[in-house]
Amino acid sequence: MEKFFKLRENGTDVKTELMAGLTTFLTMAYILFVNPSILSAAGMDKNAVFVATIIASVIGTLVMGLVANVPFAQAPGMGLNAFFTFTVVFGLGFTWQQALAMVFICGIINIIITTTKIRKMIIQAIPMSLQYAISGGIGLFIALVGIKQAHFITFTGEVANQISSADGSTVFNSVNLAMTDFTDKTALLALIGLVITIVLMLINFKGAILLGILLTTVIGIFMGVTQVPDFSQISFGIPSIAPTFFKLDFAGLFSDPTKIFLVFTTVFAFSLSDTFDTIGTFLGTGRKAGIFDDNDEKLFESENNFSSKLERALFADATATSIGALLGTSNTTTYVESAAGIGQGGRTGLTSVTVAGLFLISLFFAPIMGMVPSAATAPALIVVGILMMESFKNIDWSDFEVAMPAFFVVTFMPFTGSISNGVAAGFIAYCIAKVVKKEAKEVHPIMYIVSGLFLLNFIISAL
């Protein structure tokens, strides 16, 4: 194990990696229940999607750990599953079988742009100021997810504050943002968990994040937040995956010539979001933790195929989407929650293998895994967000030309709930700044191409 994962070389050990894997799993285990719920709304069999979600996560995460030897976990992505159901199926009128075919094609495209070095070229074209902004933006994104899960803030729309146009239609509906009053048991438990986790971090307890999750879960039992299942009523059988397995409908997808353009633009939207969610996660968390260090970056910039961990990680991510589609789930992608395990000390693929093993076990013990409430994992995400703020110090905020694109990256990620939206806003703003300053030649051509594609995607979405 030491030889295969190179634990000492990466400054870690078996215990740390196992704890990191458990931490990552606990922060992303919600996908086991959320993904089937979202995709079943599109008409898919909920139990089959549950199994597909697990198997896709296991395969994708194992490839990440065994091939790339990095501590990142993969699973069907949030946001992408909602796009699958509510936009592609409900909004555009495709069947879920046709939507799965689109996801499969998206995966093939991702494999092609990875093996042909296009993803590599994109990463090399991103200026360092934006890379640091992406890292900090992801930190804010993670922290906001944790704050929302913790119920620390409330969003309340008030009819009295609506602004109407002359014809009487509402053009702006004000939303009040406020701190919770902590009568909510979930918020109170999350606050207790946050205090516990912060204290453990301050005394440099090695397993602070994981222990914080576990202690908060136990305290939640006495507060009535952690739901203990009735074990006498639990069925530990594995549902059949047959209702979604290999149900992709390519023939139906391309049967209507009038929809061909719509098909390709939808696949493009899938691929663009998936690609930059992944690139953002790797740049934001991998480089911050030193997983992709200077030596790995030099290997990445060389011409040798798959000589760097980052390149192998990109390939592992690319293959996971098509595999998930064959099983019966939306885009499988690298999870930003992997930062929780990295914050716990995970540095190698052993962390990923641990996550994959826990996903596999959850096939039999899903009700037990579901005991961990969001109030217990929310503090972990908030603390990870704090740890990722360090990258902001490397941005020259006194230079407006540098600060403006970085600001758009940092704000659009959490406020729009999308890593790729933040990247898009920053890229476009950066290109505009350089053109206005008559420094257009300093921008890598790929930045212009990608920014143009982002603009095209926004225009297509608007239409």
N, C-alpha and C positions, 0 to 999 in steps of 0.2 A: 504493500500500500504506500509506504514511504517512497519507494522507487518510482512507482507509477505516477503518483500525484505530485511528487517533488515537494513534500510538505516542509522540510527544513529549509529548502531553498527559498520558499515563499514565506518563511517566518511564521509557520503555524504548526498545529499538531492535530491528531485524530479527534481528541475531545473538543477542541475549538471548532473544527469543521462540522462535527455532528451537531453541536449546539447551534451553530450558525444555520445549518440546514433546517433544524426544527424551528428556529425563529422565522426564517423565510417562509416556511410552509404555513405556520400559524397566521402570518400576516396576509397570505393570499388564499387560504383555504376557503374563503367566502365564495370563490369562483365555482366551487363544487355545487353550490346551491343556487347562485345567482344565474349562472350561464344556462342551466336547464330551464329555469323560470323564464328567461328572456326568449330563448329560442323556441320553447314550446308554444309561445304566443304566435309564432309563425306557422304552427301546425305540426311541428316535429314532436316525436314521442319523447316525453320528458325523461323517462327512465333510460332510454337509449342514449339521449344526449348526455345524461349523467355519466354513463360508462364511457362514451366517446370523449368527454371532457377529461376524464382521468387518464385514459390510455394515451390521448394526444399529449397531455402534460408529461406523462412518464417518458414517452419516446423522445419528445423534444428536449426535455431536461437531461435525460441520459446522454443524448448526443452532445449537448452543451458541456456536460461534465467529463465525458470519456474522450471526446474528440478535441475539444478546445481547452479542457482543464481550467475552466473558469467557474466562479460561484454564482452563476445566473440561472434562474428558473424560468421555464416557459409554460404557458397555459393559454387557453382562448382569451383574447384580450377584451377588456371592458371598453365600451365605446364602439369597437368594431362589431361586437355582437349586437349592440343596439342598432347600429347602422344596417346590419344584416336584416334584422327583423322589421324595424319601423320605417326604414327608408327603402331598402331594396324590395322587400316583400309587400309591406303595406302601402308604401308611397308609390313605388314604380310598377307594382303589379306582377312581379316575377314570383314563381313558386319557390318554395324553400329548396327544392331539388335543383332548380336553375341557379339559385343563389349559391349553393354549394359548389356548383360548376365554376361560377365566377371566382370563388375563393381559391379553388384549385388552380385556375389559370393565374391568379395573383401570385400564388406560391411559385409557380414555374417562372414567372417574370422575375420574382425576387432571386431565384436560383441563378437565372441568366445574368442579371446585373451584378450578382456577387462573383460568379466565376469569371466574368469578363472584365472584372476590376472596376466596374462603374461605381459601385458602392465605395470602393477604396478611393477612387478619384474624388468622389463627393466629400468624403471625410477630410482628405488632404487639402481640399479647396476652402474649407471653413476657417476663417481667421480665428486666431487664438482668443480674442476678446469675446467672440460669440460662443466659442467652446466653453469658456469660463461661465458665461451667462447661462448657457444651457444647463450646466451643472447646478448652479444656484437656483435657476428656475425650476428644475426638477425637485430640488429640495423644498421650495415653496409649494410646489404641486403636491408633493407627498405630505407635507405638513397640513395643507388645507384639507386633503382627504382625511387625515387623522382628526382634525378639528371638527369636520362635518360628522364623521363617524361617532365622535365623542359627544355630539349634540351641544358643543360649547357655544355655538352661535345659532341664532334663529333668523329666518327670512320670512317677513310678514308683508304681504301686499295690502295696501289700504285703498279702498274705493274713494275715500274722501280726498286722497291726494292725486287722483287721476287728472291728467291734462287732456282736454278734448279739443278737436278741431271744430271749424265753423259748422260742419255738417253733423256734428254730434258724435262722431266716431272717436274712440279712444286712441290717442297717438302716444301717450306715455303713461305708464302705470307705475307709480313710485313703489319701491320695495324698501322696507325698513330692515336694516341689519343691526342686530342687537345681541348682547351677551345673554345667555340663558340665566334664569334665576335659580338654577340648580335644584328645583323641585323635581326635575326629571331624574329618575333613578339612574338612567344610563349616563347622563352627564355627571352625576355625583360619583358614580363608580369610576368613570374615566378620569375624573379629577384625582381621585385617590390613587389610581394606577399611575397617573402622570407624576404625582409627588413621589411615589415609591420608586419609579424608574429613574427620576432625576437624582434622588438621594443615592441610589445605587451607582449611578454614573459618577457622581461627585466623589464618592469614596473609592472609585476605580475598581468596583467589583467586576470581574471578568465577564460574568454572564448576566449583566445588568438588564439588558433588553428582554432576554428570554425569561429570566426570573420575574421581571415585572409583569409580563403577560400571564404567567402561571399563577402568581399571587393574586393578581386582579381577578382572574377567573374564579379562584377559590372564594375570595371575598364576595364576588357576585352571586354565589350560591345563597349566602345568608341575606343578601339584599333583594333576592328574587329576580335578579337580572340574568344570571347564568341558569339556563334551563337544563335540568338534569333529566335525561330521558327515562322512561319506564322500560327498564331492560327486559322485563318479562314480555313486553309487547313488540320488541325489536326483531325484525327479520334480517338475518345476516346473509341472505342469498344475493347473488349477483344478477341484476336485470339483463335482459338480452339486448345486444347492440344491433340486432338484425334490422329493426325499422329504419335506421339511418345509415347503415354500413353500405358503402358503394352505391348510394342512391343519387349520384350526380346526374343531372339531365342536360347533357351537351346538345343533344338533338333538338330539344325544345327551346334551348337558349338561343339557338341560331336559326330557328324555323321561320321567324317573322323578319323579312328583310328590312322593314321599316324601323325595327328596334336594334339593328346592328350597331349603329352609332351610340345608342343609349347603353348597350352592353359594354362596349369598349370604354366609354367614359366612366361607367360605374366600376369596372375592373381597375381603371386608372386611379379612381378615388380610393379604392381599397388599398392598392399597392403603394401609393404615395403616403398615405397615413401610416401604414404598417412599416414602411422603410424608415421614415423619419422618427417614429416612436422608438424604433430599435436603435438607430444611430444616436438619438438623444440619450437614451438610457445608458448605452455603452460609454459615450463620452462623459456623461454626467456623473456616473458612479464608478466606472472602471478606472478612469484616470485619476479621479479624486482619491481612491483607495490605493493606487499604485499597482493595481492588477495589470493594467496596460502601462508599463513603465517606459522609460526612455529607450531601453534596449529593445523592448517589444515594438516600440514605435519605429525604430530604425529598421527592424525586420519587416514591419508592415510597409514601409516605404520602399523596400527592396523589391526586386523582380521575382524573387523566389515564391512559388505558389504555396500558400498555406504554411509559411514559415513562422508567422506570428500568431499569437493567441487571439488577437482581435480579428484577424482574417478568418480563422477557424470558427470563432464565435459567430461572425456574420453568416457564415455558411450554415452553421447549425440552426440559426434562427430562420434562414431562408427555406430550409427543407421542412421545417415544422408545420408551416401553413398548409402545404399540399397534403401532408400526412393527415392533418386534422380534418381537412375537407373529405378525404376518403373515408374517414371514420364516422363523420357526421357532425362536425362542429365548425363554427366560424373561425376566422384567422387566429392561429396559435402564434403567440409573439413573446418576446422577452419581457418579463415583468419588472416594473420599476420597484416593486416591493422587495426585489432581491437586495436592494440597498439595506434593508433591515438586517439580513444575514451578514452582509458585508460589514455593517456597523458592529455586528457581534464578533467580528474577527475572521469571517470566512474569506479565504483567499484562493482556494483551488476547486477543482471539479468534484472533490469529495463532498463539498457542501451541496452541489447540484445532485449528485447521486443520492445523498441523504433525502433531499426533497422528493426526488423521484420515488424512492422507496416508501416514503410516507404517503404519497399520492396513491401508490399501489395498495398499500394497507387500507387506505380509506375506502377502497372498493367493498371491503367487508365491514368496516367500522365507521361508516359515514355518520351515523347518529352521535357517536362519541366525539368525532372530530367537530361536529357542529355545536358542541357545548361551549366552545370558546366564543364569547360574545364580542361584538365590534368594540364595545367599551374597553375590552382588555387589549386589543391590538392597536387601537387608536393612539395610546400614549407612545407606543413603539414608533409609529410613523411620524409623530410630532418630534420625537427626539432625533430620529434619523434626519428630518428636515433641518434641525438645528446644526447637526454635524456637517451638512452639505453647504452651509452658508459661507464656509471658509473661502470658497473660490471667488467670492465677490471682491476680495482684497486685491485680486490680480487684474481687475478692470479699472482703467483710468477714467473715473467718473467726472474728473475735472475737464475732460475733453468731450465736448458735446457730440462731435462726430463719432466718437467711440461709445459714449454713454447712451445715446438715443436708440440705436439698434439693440444694444444690450438690454435696455429698459423694456423694449417691446417684447423681447424674448421672455424676460423674467415675469412680466405682468400677464401676458396673454396665456402662458401655460396654465397657471392656476385659475385665472378668471374665466377661461373658456373650457377648462377641464380637458385640455388636449395638449400633449407634448408637441405634436406636429403643427398645431396652430401657432404655438409660440415660436417654433423654428421658422415657420413661414413668415410671420410678422417681422422677425428679426432680419431674415435674409432680404426681404423686399426693402425694408428700411435701410439696410446697409448699402444695397445697390443704389438706391435713390441718393443717399448721402454722398457716395463716391462720385456719382454723375454730376450732382450739383456743385461739388467742390472741384470739378474738373480733374478728378483722379480716377476716371473710369478704367484706365489701363492697369491700375493696381489690383483690380478685381479679377479673380480667376473666372474664365469663361463659363465654367460649370455653375458658378454662383448665379450668373445671369440666366442660364438655362433652367436651373432648378427654381429660381424665383419666378420665371415666366410660367413654369408648370404649376406652381402654387397659385398664381394669379388666374390661370386658366381654370384650375379646379374650383376656385372661389366663384368665378363667373358661371361655370356650369351648374354649380350648386344653387346659385341665385336664380338661374333660369328654370 
